[in-house]
Amino acid sequence: MKRLVDLYFKTLRVLIAVLLGGMVILVFGNVVLRYAANSGIPVSEELSRWFFVWLVFLGSIVALRDHAHLGIDTLVKKLPMLGRKGCFAVSHSLMIFVSGMFLVGSWDQFLINLHTRATVSGLSMGMYYGIGLIFAVSAIAILTWELVMGLTGRISIDVLISVAETDDH
């Protein structure tokens, strides 16, 4: 199971790199064509916007798994272990709830826009909103796994709530 999960996240990282590369090629190519040939690629603006939205959501999934999000643990570090576990349980439960709300909203938007076509590319706008489904399902899975592992003692709460320090001042 661990290999399957690792493959999923490796695939996400590769997809993020492909989307970023696609954005660079589309935007740079469009700029060069507009400057040099007084023309452009009409679909490049639309697709680069789609790539950016997908890149942000996929990057958010990877950041959630890697605990690379911003956090302040000053108060939590001063609490006893029971307080840390309580904060951990409450925060993860709230994030699961909000991700569930996001899933419902993304599903509604996906259905509403499934048969709506994008202006230039003609692609289904359901694809644009579909990334919310992928994000929400992935986030719920990650957060639920961490909550169960943390509360059953299979992973230290300190590991799950720690914030990575940086050398930037």
mmCIF file of the C-alpha atoms, coordinates in Angstrom:
data_MODEL
# 
_entry.id   MODEL 
# 
loop_
_atom_site.group_PDB 
_atom_site.id 
_atom_site.type_symbol 
_atom_site.label_atom_id 
_atom_site.label_alt_id 
_atom_site.label_comp_id 
_atom_site.label_asym_id 
_atom_site.label_entity_id 
_atom_site.label_seq_id 
_atom_site.pdbx_PDB_ins_code 
_atom_site.Cartn_x 
_atom_site.Cartn_y 
_atom_site.Cartn_z 
_atom_site.occupancy 
_atom_site.B_iso_or_equiv 
_atom_site.pdbx_formal_charge 
_atom_site.auth_seq_id 
_atom_site.auth_comp_id 
_atom_site.auth_asym_id 
_atom_site.auth_atom_id 
_atom_site.pdbx_PDB_model_num 
ATOM 1   C CA . MET A 1 1   ? 0.000   0.000  0.000   1.00 0.00 ? 1   MET A CA 1 
ATOM 2   C CA . LYS A 1 2   ? 2.852   2.364  0.840   1.00 0.00 ? 2   LYS A CA 1 
ATOM 3   C CA . ARG A 1 3   ? 4.348   1.873  -2.629  1.00 0.00 ? 3   ARG A CA 1 
ATOM 4   C CA . LEU A 1 4   ? 1.005   2.708  -4.232  1.00 0.00 ? 4   LEU A CA 1 
ATOM 5   C CA . VAL A 1 5   ? 0.706   5.902  -2.172  1.00 0.00 ? 5   VAL A CA 1 
ATOM 6   C CA . ASP A 1 6   ? 4.294   6.862  -2.967  1.00 0.00 ? 6   ASP A CA 1 
ATOM 7   C CA . LEU A 1 7   ? 3.607   6.261  -6.672  1.00 0.00 ? 7   LEU A CA 1 
ATOM 8   C CA . TYR A 1 8   ? 0.527   8.506  -6.452  1.00 0.00 ? 8   TYR A CA 1 
ATOM 9   C CA . PHE A 1 9   ? 2.557   11.361 -4.985  1.00 0.00 ? 9   PHE A CA 1 
ATOM 10  C CA . LYS A 1 10  ? 5.417   10.832 -7.426  1.00 0.00 ? 10  LYS A CA 1 
ATOM 11  C CA . THR A 1 11  ? 2.869   11.026 -10.247 1.00 0.00 ? 11  THR A CA 1 
ATOM 12  C CA . LEU A 1 12  ? 1.514   14.259 -8.788  1.00 0.00 ? 12  LEU A CA 1 
ATOM 13  C CA . ARG A 1 13  ? 5.017   15.744 -8.679  1.00 0.00 ? 13  ARG A CA 1 
ATOM 14  C CA . VAL A 1 14  ? 5.650   14.783 -12.308 1.00 0.00 ? 14  VAL A CA 1 
ATOM 15  C CA . LEU A 1 15  ? 2.286   16.224 -13.340 1.00 0.00 ? 15  LEU A CA 1 
ATOM 16  C CA . ILE A 1 16  ? 3.088   19.462 -11.504 1.00 0.00 ? 16  ILE A CA 1 
ATOM 17  C CA . ALA A 1 17  ? 6.387   19.720 -13.409 1.00 0.00 ? 17  ALA A CA 1 
ATOM 18  C CA . VAL A 1 18  ? 4.630   19.027 -16.724 1.00 0.00 ? 18  VAL A CA 1 
ATOM 19  C CA . LEU A 1 19  ? 1.980   21.665 -15.993 1.00 0.00 ? 19  LEU A CA 1 
ATOM 20  C CA . LEU A 1 20  ? 4.621   24.222 -15.028 1.00 0.00 ? 20  LEU A CA 1 
ATOM 21  C CA . GLY A 1 21  ? 6.605   23.462 -18.172 1.00 0.00 ? 21  GLY A CA 1 
ATOM 22  C CA . GLY A 1 22  ? 3.444   23.723 -20.263 1.00 0.00 ? 22  GLY A CA 1 
ATOM 23  C CA . MET A 1 23  ? 2.642   27.108 -18.718 1.00 0.00 ? 23  MET A CA 1 
ATOM 24  C CA . VAL A 1 24  ? 6.126   28.418 -19.473 1.00 0.00 ? 24  VAL A CA 1 
ATOM 25  C CA . ILE A 1 25  ? 6.026   27.196 -23.072 1.00 0.00 ? 25  ILE A CA 1 
ATOM 26  C CA . LEU A 1 26  ? 2.529   28.551 -23.725 1.00 0.00 ? 26  LEU A CA 1 
ATOM 27  C CA . VAL A 1 27  ? 3.083   31.969 -22.159 1.00 0.00 ? 27  VAL A CA 1 
ATOM 28  C CA . PHE A 1 28  ? 6.624   32.479 -23.477 1.00 0.00 ? 28  PHE A CA 1 
ATOM 29  C CA . GLY A 1 29  ? 5.634   31.260 -26.936 1.00 0.00 ? 29  GLY A CA 1 
ATOM 30  C CA . ASN A 1 30  ? 2.667   33.600 -26.987 1.00 0.00 ? 30  ASN A CA 1 
ATOM 31  C CA . VAL A 1 31  ? 4.812   36.569 -25.932 1.00 0.00 ? 31  VAL A CA 1 
ATOM 32  C CA . VAL A 1 32  ? 7.410   35.835 -28.598 1.00 0.00 ? 32  VAL A CA 1 
ATOM 33  C CA . LEU A 1 33  ? 4.747   35.423 -31.293 1.00 0.00 ? 33  LEU A CA 1 
ATOM 34  C CA . ARG A 1 34  ? 3.014   38.663 -30.307 1.00 0.00 ? 34  ARG A CA 1 
ATOM 35  C CA . TYR A 1 35  ? 6.268   40.593 -30.313 1.00 0.00 ? 35  TYR A CA 1 
ATOM 36  C CA . ALA A 1 36  ? 7.942   39.033 -33.352 1.00 0.00 ? 36  ALA A CA 1 
ATOM 37  C CA . ALA A 1 37  ? 5.049   38.059 -35.606 1.00 0.00 ? 37  ALA A CA 1 
ATOM 38  C CA . ASN A 1 38  ? 2.243   40.325 -34.345 1.00 0.00 ? 38  ASN A CA 1 
ATOM 39  C CA . SER A 1 39  ? 0.106   37.233 -33.763 1.00 0.00 ? 39  SER A CA 1 
ATOM 40  C CA . GLY A 1 40  ? -0.411  34.770 -30.949 1.00 0.00 ? 40  GLY A CA 1 
ATOM 41  C CA . ILE A 1 41  ? -1.838  31.486 -29.826 1.00 0.00 ? 41  ILE A CA 1 
ATOM 42  C CA . PRO A 1 42  ? -5.423  32.192 -28.738 1.00 0.00 ? 42  PRO A CA 1 
ATOM 43  C CA . VAL A 1 43  ? -5.738  29.043 -26.620 1.00 0.00 ? 43  VAL A CA 1 
ATOM 44  C CA . SER A 1 44  ? -2.506  29.725 -24.694 1.00 0.00 ? 44  SER A CA 1 
ATOM 45  C CA . GLU A 1 45  ? -4.047  32.155 -22.194 1.00 0.00 ? 45  GLU A CA 1 
ATOM 46  C CA . GLU A 1 46  ? -6.926  29.834 -21.400 1.00 0.00 ? 46  GLU A CA 1 
ATOM 47  C CA . LEU A 1 47  ? -4.799  26.694 -21.091 1.00 0.00 ? 47  LEU A CA 1 
ATOM 48  C CA . SER A 1 48  ? -2.094  28.413 -19.033 1.00 0.00 ? 48  SER A CA 1 
ATOM 49  C CA . ARG A 1 49  ? -4.785  29.571 -16.593 1.00 0.00 ? 49  ARG A CA 1 
ATOM 50  C CA . TRP A 1 50  ? -6.140  26.020 -16.370 1.00 0.00 ? 50  TRP A CA 1 
ATOM 51  C CA . PHE A 1 51  ? -2.613  24.652 -15.886 1.00 0.00 ? 51  PHE A CA 1 
ATOM 52  C CA . PHE A 1 52  ? -2.016  27.154 -13.090 1.00 0.00 ? 52  PHE A CA 1 
ATOM 53  C CA . VAL A 1 53  ? -5.215  26.210 -11.231 1.00 0.00 ? 53  VAL A CA 1 
ATOM 54  C CA . TRP A 1 54  ? -4.417  22.503 -11.518 1.00 0.00 ? 54  TRP A CA 1 
ATOM 55  C CA . LEU A 1 55  ? -0.803  23.119 -10.491 1.00 0.00 ? 55  LEU A CA 1 
ATOM 56  C CA . VAL A 1 56  ? -1.890  24.975 -7.334  1.00 0.00 ? 56  VAL A CA 1 
ATOM 57  C CA . PHE A 1 57  ? -4.329  22.277 -6.244  1.00 0.00 ? 57  PHE A CA 1 
ATOM 58  C CA . LEU A 1 58  ? -1.953  19.398 -6.992  1.00 0.00 ? 58  LEU A CA 1 
ATOM 59  C CA . GLY A 1 59  ? 0.843   21.256 -5.202  1.00 0.00 ? 59  GLY A CA 1 
ATOM 60  C CA . SER A 1 60  ? -1.461  21.730 -2.227  1.00 0.00 ? 60  SER A CA 1 
ATOM 61  C CA . ILE A 1 61  ? -2.021  17.982 -2.019  1.00 0.00 ? 61  ILE A CA 1 
ATOM 62  C CA . VAL A 1 62  ? 1.728   17.325 -2.029  1.00 0.00 ? 62  VAL A CA 1 
ATOM 63  C CA . ALA A 1 63  ? 2.333   20.112 0.517   1.00 0.00 ? 63  ALA A CA 1 
ATOM 64  C CA . LEU A 1 64  ? -0.358  18.688 2.809   1.00 0.00 ? 64  LEU A CA 1 
ATOM 65  C CA . ARG A 1 65  ? 1.281   15.265 2.795   1.00 0.00 ? 65  ARG A CA 1 
ATOM 66  C CA . ASP A 1 66  ? 4.780   16.714 3.314   1.00 0.00 ? 66  ASP A CA 1 
ATOM 67  C CA . HIS A 1 67  ? 3.629   19.121 6.063   1.00 0.00 ? 67  HIS A CA 1 
ATOM 68  C CA . ALA A 1 68  ? 5.042   21.971 3.987   1.00 0.00 ? 68  ALA A CA 1 
ATOM 69  C CA . HIS A 1 69  ? 2.188   24.358 4.783   1.00 0.00 ? 69  HIS A CA 1 
ATOM 70  C CA . LEU A 1 70  ? 2.612   27.403 6.981   1.00 0.00 ? 70  LEU A CA 1 
ATOM 71  C CA . GLY A 1 71  ? 2.087   26.940 10.660  1.00 0.00 ? 71  GLY A CA 1 
ATOM 72  C CA . ILE A 1 72  ? 2.739   28.446 14.051  1.00 0.00 ? 72  ILE A CA 1 
ATOM 73  C CA . ASP A 1 73  ? 3.321   25.970 16.844  1.00 0.00 ? 73  ASP A CA 1 
ATOM 74  C CA . THR A 1 74  ? 4.392   28.369 19.596  1.00 0.00 ? 74  THR A CA 1 
ATOM 75  C CA . LEU A 1 75  ? 1.310   27.763 21.753  1.00 0.00 ? 75  LEU A CA 1 
ATOM 76  C CA . VAL A 1 76  ? 0.992   24.049 21.011  1.00 0.00 ? 76  VAL A CA 1 
ATOM 77  C CA . LYS A 1 77  ? 4.624   23.366 21.966  1.00 0.00 ? 77  LYS A CA 1 
ATOM 78  C CA . LYS A 1 78  ? 3.940   24.788 25.448  1.00 0.00 ? 78  LYS A CA 1 
ATOM 79  C CA . LEU A 1 79  ? 0.960   22.508 26.063  1.00 0.00 ? 79  LEU A CA 1 
ATOM 80  C CA . PRO A 1 80  ? 1.218   19.136 27.813  1.00 0.00 ? 80  PRO A CA 1 
ATOM 81  C CA . MET A 1 81  ? 0.818   16.023 25.641  1.00 0.00 ? 81  MET A CA 1 
ATOM 82  C CA . LEU A 1 82  ? -2.919  15.800 26.343  1.00 0.00 ? 82  LEU A CA 1 
ATOM 83  C CA . GLY A 1 83  ? -3.369  19.403 25.153  1.00 0.00 ? 83  GLY A CA 1 
ATOM 84  C CA . ARG A 1 84  ? -1.293  18.695 22.044  1.00 0.00 ? 84  ARG A CA 1 
ATOM 85  C CA . LYS A 1 85  ? -3.410  15.657 21.244  1.00 0.00 ? 85  LYS A CA 1 
ATOM 86  C CA . GLY A 1 86  ? -6.565  17.690 21.760  1.00 0.00 ? 86  GLY A CA 1 
ATOM 87  C CA . CYS A 1 87  ? -5.390  20.479 19.457  1.00 0.00 ? 87  CYS A CA 1 
ATOM 88  C CA . PHE A 1 88  ? -4.285  17.891 16.916  1.00 0.00 ? 88  PHE A CA 1 
ATOM 89  C CA . ALA A 1 89  ? -7.660  16.114 16.996  1.00 0.00 ? 89  ALA A CA 1 
ATOM 90  C CA . VAL A 1 90  ? -9.666  19.337 16.791  1.00 0.00 ? 90  VAL A CA 1 
ATOM 91  C CA . SER A 1 91  ? -7.569  20.840 13.991  1.00 0.00 ? 91  SER A CA 1 
ATOM 92  C CA . HIS A 1 92  ? -7.589  17.673 11.894  1.00 0.00 ? 92  HIS A CA 1 
ATOM 93  C CA . SER A 1 93  ? -11.317 17.161 12.458  1.00 0.00 ? 93  SER A CA 1 
ATOM 94  C CA . LEU A 1 94  ? -12.011 20.731 11.328  1.00 0.00 ? 94  LEU A CA 1 
ATOM 95  C CA . MET A 1 95  ? -9.797  20.317 8.253   1.00 0.00 ? 95  MET A CA 1 
ATOM 96  C CA . ILE A 1 96  ? -11.602 17.081 7.356   1.00 0.00 ? 96  ILE A CA 1 
ATOM 97  C CA . PHE A 1 97  ? -14.953 18.845 7.752   1.00 0.00 ? 97  PHE A CA 1 
ATOM 98  C CA . VAL A 1 98  ? -13.898 21.795 5.577   1.00 0.00 ? 98  VAL A CA 1 
ATOM 99  C CA . SER A 1 99  ? -12.438 19.435 2.970   1.00 0.00 ? 99  SER A CA 1 
ATOM 100 C CA . GLY A 1 100 ? -15.769 17.592 2.972   1.00 0.00 ? 100 GLY A CA 1 
ATOM 101 C CA . MET A 1 101 ? -17.591 20.869 2.343   1.00 0.00 ? 101 MET A CA 1 
ATOM 102 C CA . PHE A 1 102 ? -15.102 21.602 -0.444  1.00 0.00 ? 102 PHE A CA 1 
ATOM 103 C CA . LEU A 1 103 ? -15.805 18.162 -1.930  1.00 0.00 ? 103 LEU A CA 1 
ATOM 104 C CA . VAL A 1 104 ? -19.560 18.782 -1.981  1.00 0.00 ? 104 VAL A CA 1 
ATOM 105 C CA . GLY A 1 105 ? -19.119 22.230 -3.540  1.00 0.00 ? 105 GLY A CA 1 
ATOM 106 C CA . SER A 1 106 ? -16.650 20.952 -6.126  1.00 0.00 ? 106 SER A CA 1 
ATOM 107 C CA . TRP A 1 107 ? -18.996 18.128 -7.043  1.00 0.00 ? 107 TRP A CA 1 
ATOM 108 C CA . ASP A 1 108 ? -21.854 20.607 -7.508  1.00 0.00 ? 108 ASP A CA 1 
ATOM 109 C CA . GLN A 1 109 ? -19.684 22.877 -9.681  1.00 0.00 ? 109 GLN A CA 1 
ATOM 110 C CA . PHE A 1 110 ? -18.437 19.894 -11.667 1.00 0.00 ? 110 PHE A CA 1 
ATOM 111 C CA . LEU A 1 111 ? -22.001 18.803 -12.455 1.00 0.00 ? 111 LEU A CA 1 
ATOM 112 C CA . ILE A 1 112 ? -23.185 22.340 -13.252 1.00 0.00 ? 112 ILE A CA 1 
ATOM 113 C CA . ASN A 1 113 ? -20.295 22.961 -15.643 1.00 0.00 ? 113 ASN A CA 1 
ATOM 114 C CA . LEU A 1 114 ? -19.899 19.485 -17.128 1.00 0.00 ? 114 LEU A CA 1 
ATOM 115 C CA . HIS A 1 115 ? -21.657 20.413 -20.376 1.00 0.00 ? 115 HIS A CA 1 
ATOM 116 C CA . THR A 1 116 ? -20.427 24.014 -20.507 1.00 0.00 ? 116 THR A CA 1 
ATOM 117 C CA . ARG A 1 117 ? -17.619 24.554 -22.987 1.00 0.00 ? 117 ARG A CA 1 
ATOM 118 C CA . ALA A 1 118 ? -14.612 26.827 -22.491 1.00 0.00 ? 118 ALA A CA 1 
ATOM 119 C CA . THR A 1 119 ? -14.607 29.852 -24.753 1.00 0.00 ? 119 THR A CA 1 
ATOM 120 C CA . VAL A 1 120 ? -11.479 29.234 -26.819 1.00 0.00 ? 120 VAL A CA 1 
ATOM 121 C CA . SER A 1 121 ? -10.493 25.583 -26.362 1.00 0.00 ? 121 SER A CA 1 
ATOM 122 C CA . GLY A 1 122 ? -13.985 24.120 -26.254 1.00 0.00 ? 122 GLY A CA 1 
ATOM 123 C CA . LEU A 1 123 ? -12.972 21.825 -23.388 1.00 0.00 ? 123 LEU A CA 1 
ATOM 124 C CA . SER A 1 124 ? -15.547 20.926 -20.762 1.00 0.00 ? 124 SER A CA 1 
ATOM 125 C CA . MET A 1 125 ? -15.515 23.363 -17.854 1.00 0.00 ? 125 MET A CA 1 
ATOM 126 C CA . GLY A 1 126 ? -16.152 20.325 -15.669 1.00 0.00 ? 126 GLY A CA 1 
ATOM 127 C CA . MET A 1 127 ? -12.442 19.562 -16.097 1.00 0.00 ? 127 MET A CA 1 
ATOM 128 C CA . TYR A 1 128 ? -11.615 22.997 -14.720 1.00 0.00 ? 128 TYR A CA 1 
ATOM 129 C CA . TYR A 1 129 ? -13.675 22.396 -11.577 1.00 0.00 ? 129 TYR A CA 1 
ATOM 130 C CA . GLY A 1 130 ? -12.836 18.685 -11.382 1.00 0.00 ? 130 GLY A CA 1 
ATOM 131 C CA . ILE A 1 131 ? -9.500  19.373 -9.717  1.00 0.00 ? 131 ILE A CA 1 
ATOM 132 C CA . GLY A 1 132 ? -11.436 20.355 -6.605  1.00 0.00 ? 132 GLY A CA 1 
ATOM 133 C CA . LEU A 1 133 ? -12.708 16.782 -6.401  1.00 0.00 ? 133 LEU A CA 1 
ATOM 134 C CA . ILE A 1 134 ? -9.209  15.351 -6.648  1.00 0.00 ? 134 ILE A CA 1 
ATOM 135 C CA . PHE A 1 135 ? -7.926  17.786 -4.042  1.00 0.00 ? 135 PHE A CA 1 
ATOM 136 C CA . ALA A 1 136 ? -10.766 17.196 -1.579  1.00 0.00 ? 136 ALA A CA 1 
ATOM 137 C CA . VAL A 1 137 ? -10.665 13.396 -1.787  1.00 0.00 ? 137 VAL A CA 1 
ATOM 138 C CA . SER A 1 138 ? -6.871  13.393 -1.405  1.00 0.00 ? 138 SER A CA 1 
ATOM 139 C CA . ALA A 1 139 ? -6.948  15.868 1.490   1.00 0.00 ? 139 ALA A CA 1 
ATOM 140 C CA . ILE A 1 140 ? -9.647  13.912 3.329   1.00 0.00 ? 140 ILE A CA 1 
ATOM 141 C CA . ALA A 1 141 ? -7.649  10.696 2.897   1.00 0.00 ? 141 ALA A CA 1 
ATOM 142 C CA . ILE A 1 142 ? -4.390  12.281 4.124   1.00 0.00 ? 142 ILE A CA 1 
ATOM 143 C CA . LEU A 1 143 ? -6.000  14.031 7.089   1.00 0.00 ? 143 LEU A CA 1 
ATOM 144 C CA . THR A 1 144 ? -8.060  11.019 8.142   1.00 0.00 ? 144 THR A CA 1 
ATOM 145 C CA . TRP A 1 145 ? -5.001  8.744  7.995   1.00 0.00 ? 145 TRP A CA 1 
ATOM 146 C CA . GLU A 1 146 ? -2.965  11.213 10.078  1.00 0.00 ? 146 GLU A CA 1 
ATOM 147 C CA . LEU A 1 147 ? -5.783  11.595 12.603  1.00 0.00 ? 147 LEU A CA 1 
ATOM 148 C CA . VAL A 1 148 ? -6.149  7.853  13.073  1.00 0.00 ? 148 VAL A CA 1 
ATOM 149 C CA . MET A 1 149 ? -2.375  7.245  13.209  1.00 0.00 ? 149 MET A CA 1 
ATOM 150 C CA . GLY A 1 150 ? -1.842  10.134 15.630  1.00 0.00 ? 150 GLY A CA 1 
ATOM 151 C CA . LEU A 1 151 ? -4.650  9.224  18.014  1.00 0.00 ? 151 LEU A CA 1 
ATOM 152 C CA . THR A 1 152 ? -3.766  5.518  18.067  1.00 0.00 ? 152 THR A CA 1 
ATOM 153 C CA . GLY A 1 153 ? -0.125  6.315  18.831  1.00 0.00 ? 153 GLY A CA 1 
ATOM 154 C CA . ARG A 1 154 ? 1.322   4.844  15.638  1.00 0.00 ? 154 ARG A CA 1 
ATOM 155 C CA . ILE A 1 155 ? 2.814   8.234  14.779  1.00 0.00 ? 155 ILE A CA 1 
ATOM 156 C CA . SER A 1 156 ? 3.982   10.737 17.353  1.00 0.00 ? 156 SER A CA 1 
ATOM 157 C CA . ILE A 1 157 ? 1.738   13.783 17.671  1.00 0.00 ? 157 ILE A CA 1 
ATOM 158 C CA . ASP A 1 158 ? 4.906   15.902 17.884  1.00 0.00 ? 158 ASP A CA 1 
ATOM 159 C CA . VAL A 1 159 ? 5.904   14.751 14.394  1.00 0.00 ? 159 VAL A CA 1 
ATOM 160 C CA . LEU A 1 160 ? 2.492   15.612 12.961  1.00 0.00 ? 160 LEU A CA 1 
ATOM 161 C CA . ILE A 1 161 ? 2.206   19.080 14.533  1.00 0.00 ? 161 ILE A CA 1 
ATOM 162 C CA . SER A 1 162 ? 5.797   20.231 14.196  1.00 0.00 ? 162 SER A CA 1 
ATOM 163 C CA . VAL A 1 163 ? 6.562   23.204 12.004  1.00 0.00 ? 163 VAL A CA 1 
ATOM 164 C CA . ALA A 1 164 ? 9.748   23.169 9.942   1.00 0.00 ? 164 ALA A CA 1 
ATOM 165 C CA . GLU A 1 165 ? 12.072  25.972 10.921  1.00 0.00 ? 165 GLU A CA 1 
ATOM 166 C CA . THR A 1 166 ? 13.787  28.057 8.262   1.00 0.00 ? 166 THR A CA 1 
ATOM 167 C CA . ASP A 1 167 ? 17.034  29.980 8.389   1.00 0.00 ? 167 ASP A CA 1 
ATOM 168 C CA . ASP A 1 168 ? 15.414  33.079 6.863   1.00 0.00 ? 168 ASP A CA 1 
ATOM 169 C CA . HIS A 1 169 ? 15.228  36.001 9.274   1.00 0.00 ? 169 HIS A CA 1 
# 
